[in-house]
Amino acid sequence: MACITGVALCALLLLPKEYPLLTETSLASAQFVDPHLRRFNLVALDTLSHGKTEGDVPEVYGQVEAACDVAAFMDAVKLPACIIVGMSLGSVIGLQLALLYPKKVAGLYLVSPLGTEEPEDIQDGRREIYDTWRESFVDGNIDKDTLVHCLSGGIELAFSGHATNMVRTLIRIAVPEAVKHWGPGHFEDCAKTTVNIFTDHQSYDPQTLARLSSVPLALVHCSDDIAFTRDYMGVFTSQLSASGVGFDVHEVPGAPHFGSITHSHLINPLLARFVANHWNGPQLLEIEASSVFKSPFEDGMRQVGWRDSGEDSGEESDDNRSFLLPS
């Protein structure tokens, strides 16, 4: 968990952006350094069997169980009702949290939302990445070429194939944790928490969606998302409209599925505006846009080769992408 107390009591709970091997709270680093957002209380957590969160994965672990875990976490750290910021799977958990625990949700800001069942080809892609992950372990050792192939599949889905310095850094942090959670003897945990939780997700019926009518809701589509197109999100927005649920829609040009990492300079101001528009507490204090903040994840990121964001646009040319692996 990472938590930074801001100058107002408005709390933003950043739910995990889980994709194959990319599961650390450090994925939210771009939000923790943004002066637009440091006016608020920022809280991020890893869900079960991800990052630093350990525990036995039950036989069934889907969006309901994940949402109940988040609710228990909020109770444990005594969080008030939060603006839920969810991307990818985080959007699924956020929606489920709002349906099961409406008093814990002050709003939903969902980036690359997965509001309906996934296309079959995307489900097949998840299963292929999982199969390749298993094949990476041979006689107690890791076959690096196979692992790189697995990582490349995740990069294709999450970042449209672009392995920037930040992407490489996040993978170098996440791979050792993934090996710990999902190595030999724990492959089923990997399947439950990185495949089944997605593929078992289904569309909500109109009566269920109607329960979101009083929840402030914003949906952010990333235009270069190769897996989840605007047409895919259009199915969800049509369902929301038919159920009487109001929402705002934003399009972020050039952003891949994990746009809040690569295009935080566009997404963060939209999030800050959404929070300010729906905050009913004391007046929010202003922070100078030129203010510089340190991410709670920065030290760990630098240890695996991260450089300042001004140098983050370059990609490596190594064809086999072995540079992705921790040294």
N, C-alpha and C positions, 0 to 999 in steps of 0.2 A: 504494500500500500504506500502511496505517496499522498501527503496532505500539506497544503499551504494555506494558512489562515490569512485572508485578505482584510481589507479595511471595512467591508460591509458583511452582513450576515447572510447574504445570498450565497447559496451553496450550489456548485456544479459538480455532479458526480459523473466522471468520465469512465464509461464502461469499456471493457476490452474490445479491441479491434482484432478479433482472432481470425487468423488465416493460417495455413500450414506453416508451422515453425515460427510465426511472427506473433508472439503472444505476451510480450512483456509490457508492463506499465510504461516503460521508457518510450513506447510508441506515442505517448501523450506529451513528450518533451516540448514540442512546438507550442503547445497550449500553455505550459508552465512558464515559458519565457516571454509570453506576449503581454505587454503592458495593458492592452485592452481588456484582458481577462484576469490580470492580477488584482483587479478591484474586487474580485469575488473569492470565495473559499473554494479552492480547487482540490478535489479528492479523486484519486485514481486507484483502481485495484485490479489484481489478477483473479480470474475465476478459478474454480477447482481444476487442478492438474495443469496449471499454466503458471509460468513465471515462478514467483516465490511461494505460491499457494499450493500446499501439499495436502494430501488426504486420500482416503480410499474413494474411488469413483464407484457409485452404486450401479447396480445392474441396468437401471434406466436413469439416464441423465440427459434431460432435454431442456427446452426453454423454460418450462415451469419450474423445474428443480433449480436451474441457474438463477431465475428471478427470485426464488425463495432464499437462495444463498445471499443474494444482494440485499434483500430485505433484512436478513439476519445480521449482515455486516452493518447496515445502517443503524440497526438497533444497538449493536455492540458498541459502536463509536458515537452513538447518540446524535446522529445527523438529523437535522430537520428535513422537511420536504425539500427535495432538490430539483433543479433543472437537470434532467438526464440527457447527457451527451453520448450518443451511441453511434458507432460506425460499423457497418457490416453486421456481424453477429451481435454487436452491442445494440443495434437497433431492434433486433428480435427480442433480446432480453429486456430492453427498455420498454417496449410495447407491452410485453407480458407483465412487467412490474407495474405498469400503470393500470392494467386490467385487474391484477390480483390485489394490489395495495395502492389504490388511488390517492390515499392521503399522504403517501410518501413522494408523490410526483407533482412538482409544481409546473412542469412543462417538459416537452420532448423535442430535442433538436437532433435530428437523425440524418447522418451523412451516409450516402450509398445505402439507403434503407432496403432491407430484405422483407418487404411487407407480405409477399406471397410465396408460394412454393417456388423453388429454384428450377430453371430450365434443366431438362434432362442431361444435356451435354455438360453443364457445369457440375452436376452431381457426378457424372462419370469422371470428370477431371479431378474432383476431390478424391474419389476412390483410387484413381491412378497415382496421385501423389502419395496417398497412404500406402499403397502397394509398393511403391518405389522406396518409401521410407523403410518398410520392413526389409526389403531386399538389400538395404544399405548395410545390414548387420550380418556378417559372415563369420561363423566360428568365433564369436566373441569380439571380433574386430569390426571396424567401420570401413567399408569400401568407399573411398572418397569420391571416385568418379560417379558412383550411383547416388551418393548423397548430394553431390553437386547437381545432378540431373533432377533430383527431388526438389532442391532449393530453387532451381530455375523455373520449375512449374509453379511454385508459390509466387515467385516474382512476376511471372507472366500474369497471373490472376490478380494480384494485389496492386502491381505497379505498371501494368501493361508492358512488362519486360524491361523496364529501365532501372538499372542497378546503380543508383547514385551513391555518393559517399554515405549519406544517411541510411540508405537501404542496406548497404553492406555492413554498416555499423550495427544496425538493429539485428541483422542476422547473426553476426558474430557474438552478440550478447545472448541471443535466443537459443542458438544451437546447443550449447552445453546444458541449458535448462531442459530443452526438449529431450535430449539423450537421457537425462536423469528421470524425467517423467514417463517417457514412452519407449525406452530401450527394451531389449529382450526381457520377456516376462511381463511387460506392461503394454504390449501392442493393442490389446483390447481397450485400454484406457484412451489410447490415441484415437482409435476408431470412434469411440463414444463421444469424445470431446472435440474432435476436429472434422468428423464426417457425419455421423448420425444426427448430431444436434442440428446440422444444416438440412440434411436430406429428409429428415422426419418433419420438418417445419411445413405447415400447410396454411392456406389462406384462412382468414377469420370470416365467420358468417356475419351478415349485416347487423344482427342484434348485438353481437359482441363488439363490433367496431363502434356501434352507436354509443357505447359506454365511454368512448374517448371524446365525446362531443364537448365536454367542459374543460378538456386539457389543451393548453396552448401547444401547437404542433407546427414544426417547420421541417421540411424535407429538402435535402440538398442532393442534387444529382451531379455526378462528376462526368463531364462530357466525353472524356477519353476512356471511360470504363469499358473494357473490351468484353467483359462477361455480362454485365447488367446494364442494358441499354435504357434509353429514355422510354422506349415502348414498354419495357419490363416494369419500370416504375409507374408508367401510365395506368397499368392494370390496377395497382394499389391505390393510386389517387382516384380512379373511377369508383373503386369500392368504397373509399372514404366518403366521397361526395354523395354516393347513393345512400350512405348510412347517416347523412346529416352531420358529418364531422368537418369542421373548418380547418384549414391549414394554409401555410405559405410554402411556395416552392421556389428554390433558387437553383440556378445552373452555374456550375463553375467550369469555365472553359479550360481545356487542356489537362484537366485533372484525371488521374486514374482512380481505381476503386478506393484506394487508401488516400484520398485527396487531402484529408486533414493533416497528413504528414508532408506531402510534397507541395501542397498549395495552401499552407496554413495562412499565408499572407492575404489570401482572398477569403478563406473560410472563417478565420478567427474574428474579423470585424463583423461579419454577418451574425456570428454567434453572440458577440458582445451586444449588438443591437437587439437581438431577440431577447436576451436576458433583461436588458434595460427596459424594454417595452412591456415585459410581463412581471417585473419586480414591484411588489406592493409594500415593501418595507421602507426603512429610512432612506433618505436620499443617498445615492451612490456617490462616493468621492471620486474626483478625477485624478488620474495619474498621468504625468507627462508622457506623451507618445515616445519621447526620446529616452525614457527611462530604460535602464538595462537590468535585467533580472537573470539570475542563474537558475538553471533547471536542477531539480534534485537528482536528476539522472546524469548530469554532465560528466562527473568524475569517472563513472563507469564507462560512459561512451568514449571518453578520451583514451581510456586504457586499451580499447580495441581499435583505435585508429581514427576516431571521428575528428573532423576539422570544423572550424567555424562555418556557419551557413553560407557565408560569401564564397566559399570554395566548394560548395556542395553540388554544383551542376555537372561536374565531370563524371564520366563513366569509364570503367576499366575496359581495356581492349582484349584481355585474355579470353580466348574463345571458349575455354572450358570452365571459366568462372571459378577456378580454384581459389581465387582471392576472396571468395565469400566465406571460407572456412576460418574458424578461429586458429590463430597460430599456436 
